[in-house]
Protein backbone atom coordinates (compact mmCIF):
# COMPACT_ATOMS: atom_id res chain seq x y z
CA UNK A 1 0.00 0.00 0.00
CA UNK A 2 1.21 3.54 -0.77
CA UNK A 3 3.00 5.10 2.24
CA UNK A 4 1.71 8.58 1.38
CA UNK A 5 -1.91 7.43 1.28
CA UNK A 6 -1.50 5.60 4.60
CA UNK A 7 0.12 8.60 6.23
CA UNK A 8 -2.73 10.87 5.14
CA UNK A 9 -5.27 8.21 6.16
CA UNK A 10 -3.80 7.97 9.68
CA UNK A 11 -3.81 11.74 10.14
CA UNK A 12 -7.41 12.05 8.92
CA UNK A 13 -8.58 9.03 10.96
CA UNK A 14 -7.04 10.25 14.22
CA UNK A 15 -8.22 13.82 13.65
CA UNK A 16 -11.74 12.63 12.86
CA UNK A 17 -11.89 10.45 15.98
CA UNK A 18 -10.68 13.45 17.99
CA UNK A 19 -13.38 15.69 16.49
CA UNK A 20 -16.09 13.07 17.08
CA UNK A 21 -15.03 12.70 20.73
CA UNK A 22 -14.91 16.45 21.21
CA UNK A 23 -18.31 17.11 19.66
CA UNK A 24 -20.26 14.07 20.87
CA UNK A 25 -18.57 13.39 24.24
CA UNK A 26 -18.70 9.67 23.41
CA UNK A 27 -15.91 7.45 24.72
CA UNK A 28 -13.01 6.59 22.42
CA UNK A 29 -13.92 2.90 22.87
CA UNK A 30 -17.42 3.43 21.46
CA UNK A 31 -16.23 5.73 18.65
CA UNK A 32 -13.61 3.34 17.31
CA UNK A 33 -16.22 0.58 17.18
CA UNK A 34 -18.45 2.57 14.80
CA UNK A 35 -19.35 0.72 11.62
CA UNK A 36 -19.04 2.52 8.31
CA UNK A 37 -22.79 3.15 8.52
CA UNK A 38 -22.40 5.21 11.75
CA UNK A 39 -21.91 8.67 10.29
CA UNK A 40 -21.25 11.14 13.10
CA UNK A 41 -23.07 14.48 13.16
CA UNK A 42 -20.81 17.50 13.43
CA UNK A 43 -21.64 21.06 14.35
CA UNK A 44 -18.68 22.74 12.66
CA UNK A 45 -18.19 22.91 8.91
CA UNK A 46 -14.45 22.23 9.39
CA UNK A 47 -15.26 18.94 11.13
CA UNK A 48 -17.65 18.00 8.31
CA UNK A 49 -14.93 18.70 5.72
CA UNK A 50 -12.31 16.69 7.61
CA UNK A 51 -14.75 13.80 7.94
CA UNK A 52 -15.52 13.91 4.21
CA UNK A 53 -11.79 13.89 3.43
CA UNK A 54 -11.31 11.03 5.87
CA UNK A 55 -14.22 9.01 4.51
CA UNK A 56 -12.90 9.37 0.93
CA UNK A 57 -9.43 8.29 2.07
CA UNK A 58 -10.85 5.38 4.10
CA UNK A 59 -13.00 4.19 1.20
CA UNK A 60 -10.11 4.31 -1.25
CA UNK A 61 -8.06 2.04 1.03
CA UNK A 62 -10.70 -0.08 2.79
CA UNK A 63 -13.86 -0.10 0.68
CA UNK A 64 -14.89 -3.59 1.84
CA UNK A 65 -14.27 -3.02 5.55
CA UNK A 66 -17.23 -2.52 7.91
CA UNK A 67 -15.24 -0.55 10.50
CA UNK A 68 -15.41 3.24 10.21
CA UNK A 69 -11.98 3.65 11.84
CA UNK A 70 -9.81 0.65 10.91
CA UNK A 71 -6.07 0.26 11.45
CA UNK A 72 -3.64 0.22 8.50
CA UNK A 73 -4.30 -3.52 8.30
CA UNK A 74 -8.09 -3.09 8.30
CA UNK A 75 -8.51 -4.33 11.87
CA UNK A 76 -10.15 -2.74 14.92
CA UNK A 77 -8.18 0.24 16.22
CA UNK A 78 -7.45 -0.20 19.92
CA UNK A 79 -8.05 2.71 22.34
CA UNK A 80 -4.43 2.66 23.55
CA UNK A 81 -3.14 2.91 19.97
CA UNK A 82 -5.45 5.87 19.32
CA UNK A 83 -4.20 7.56 22.52
CA UNK A 84 -0.59 7.12 21.35
CA UNK A 85 -1.50 8.59 17.96
CA UNK A 86 -3.42 11.42 19.64
CA UNK A 87 -0.41 12.39 21.79
CA UNK A 88 1.81 12.32 18.69
CA UNK A 89 -0.71 14.51 16.83
CA UNK A 90 -0.77 17.03 19.68
CA UNK A 91 3.01 17.07 19.83
CA UNK A 92 3.27 17.75 16.08
CA UNK A 93 0.79 20.61 16.51
CA UNK A 94 2.91 22.09 19.29
CA UNK A 95 0.36 21.29 22.01
CA UNK A 96 1.40 19.81 25.37
CA UNK A 97 0.12 16.22 25.03
CA UNK A 98 0.19 15.37 28.73
CA UNK A 99 -2.84 17.21 30.08
CA UNK A 100 -5.39 16.96 27.29
CA UNK A 101 -8.06 14.59 26.18
CA UNK A 102 -10.03 15.17 22.95
CA UNK A 103 -12.94 16.59 24.98
CA UNK A 104 -10.73 19.33 26.48
CA UNK A 105 -9.34 20.69 23.22
CA UNK A 106 -10.08 24.33 22.56
CA UNK A 107 -10.88 25.88 19.18
CA UNK A 108 -7.26 27.10 19.04
CA UNK A 109 -6.00 23.53 19.60
CA UNK A 110 -8.29 22.22 16.86
CA UNK A 111 -7.09 24.93 14.48
CA UNK A 112 -3.46 23.93 15.09
CA UNK A 113 -4.27 20.25 14.49
CA UNK A 114 -6.14 21.06 11.27
CA UNK A 115 -3.21 23.16 10.06
CA UNK A 116 -1.17 19.94 9.99
CA UNK A 117 -3.30 18.54 7.16
CA UNK A 118 -1.23 20.19 4.43
CA UNK A 119 1.97 18.67 5.83
CA UNK A 120 0.48 15.20 5.39
CA UNK A 121 -0.96 15.99 1.95
CA UNK A 122 1.94 18.06 0.58
CA UNK A 123 3.78 15.18 -1.17
CA UNK A 124 0.66 14.11 -3.07
CA UNK A 125 -0.08 17.75 -4.07
CA UNK A 126 3.49 18.10 -5.28
CA UNK A 127 3.22 14.95 -7.35
CA UNK A 128 -0.06 16.04 -8.98
CA UNK A 129 1.19 19.56 -9.68
CA UNK A 130 4.49 18.27 -11.09
CA UNK A 131 2.60 15.93 -13.41
CA UNK A 132 0.27 18.76 -14.47
CA UNK A 133 3.18 21.13 -15.13
CA UNK A 134 4.88 18.49 -17.25
CA UNK A 135 1.66 17.51 -19.03
CA UNK A 136 -0.14 20.84 -19.52
CA UNK A 137 2.80 23.23 -19.55
CA UNK A 138 5.15 20.88 -21.44
CA UNK A 139 7.91 21.61 -18.95
CA UNK A 140 10.83 19.25 -18.61
CA UNK A 141 11.05 17.31 -15.32
CA UNK A 142 14.32 19.07 -14.48
CA UNK A 143 12.61 22.46 -14.99
CA UNK A 144 9.80 21.47 -12.63
CA UNK A 145 12.30 20.21 -10.06
CA UNK A 146 14.11 23.58 -10.07
CA UNK A 147 10.94 25.67 -9.58
CA UNK A 148 10.73 27.80 -6.49
CA UNK A 149 7.65 29.59 -5.22
CA UNK A 150 9.20 32.93 -6.27
CA UNK A 151 9.19 31.67 -9.88
CA UNK A 152 5.41 31.33 -9.97
CA UNK A 153 3.58 34.63 -10.47
CA UNK A 154 -0.12 33.95 -10.13
CA UNK A 155 -1.25 37.56 -10.66
CA UNK A 156 0.66 37.80 -13.95
CA UNK A 157 -0.22 34.16 -14.76
CA UNK A 158 3.37 33.29 -15.64
CA UNK A 159 6.09 30.91 -14.51
CA UNK A 160 9.70 31.96 -14.82
CA UNK A 161 12.03 29.13 -15.77
CA UNK A 162 15.54 29.84 -14.55
CA UNK A 163 18.77 28.34 -15.85
CA UNK A 164 17.09 26.62 -18.78
CA UNK A 165 18.69 24.53 -21.49
CA UNK A 166 19.30 27.72 -23.47
CA UNK A 167 20.90 29.27 -20.34
CA UNK A 168 18.38 32.11 -20.37
CA UNK A 169 15.34 32.72 -18.20
CA UNK A 170 12.11 31.89 -20.01
CA UNK A 171 8.56 33.01 -19.26
CA UNK A 172 5.76 30.49 -19.58
CA UNK A 173 2.08 31.43 -19.46
CA UNK A 174 0.25 29.34 -16.87
CA UNK A 175 -2.42 27.08 -18.33
CA UNK A 176 -5.78 28.46 -17.01
CA UNK A 177 -6.85 25.30 -15.16
CA UNK A 178 -3.57 25.28 -13.22
CA UNK A 179 -3.94 28.77 -11.77
CA UNK A 180 -6.24 27.81 -8.89
CA UNK A 181 -4.31 24.67 -7.81
CA UNK A 182 -1.02 26.56 -7.93
CA UNK A 183 -2.51 29.48 -5.99
CA UNK A 184 -3.85 27.12 -3.29
CA UNK A 185 -0.56 25.28 -3.04
CA UNK A 186 1.44 28.50 -2.76
CA UNK A 187 -0.95 29.79 -0.09
CA UNK A 188 -0.26 26.68 1.99
CA UNK A 189 3.50 27.14 1.58
CA UNK A 190 3.22 30.75 2.70
CA UNK A 191 1.15 29.74 5.75
CA UNK A 192 3.76 27.11 6.64
CA UNK A 193 6.47 29.76 6.45
CA UNK A 194 4.52 32.07 8.77
CA UNK A 195 3.87 29.28 11.29
Secondary structure, DSSP 8 states (H G I E B T S, - for coil): --HHHHHHHHHHHHHHHHHHHHHH---HHHHHT-BTT-----SSHHHHHHHHHHHHHHHHH-TT--BSSB-TTSSB--HHHHHHHHHHHHHHTT--SSS--GGG--HHHHHHHHTTHHHHHHHHHHHHHHHHHHHTS---HHHHHH--GGGEETTTTEEEE-S-TTSS-EEEE--HHHHHHHHHHHHHHHHHHH-
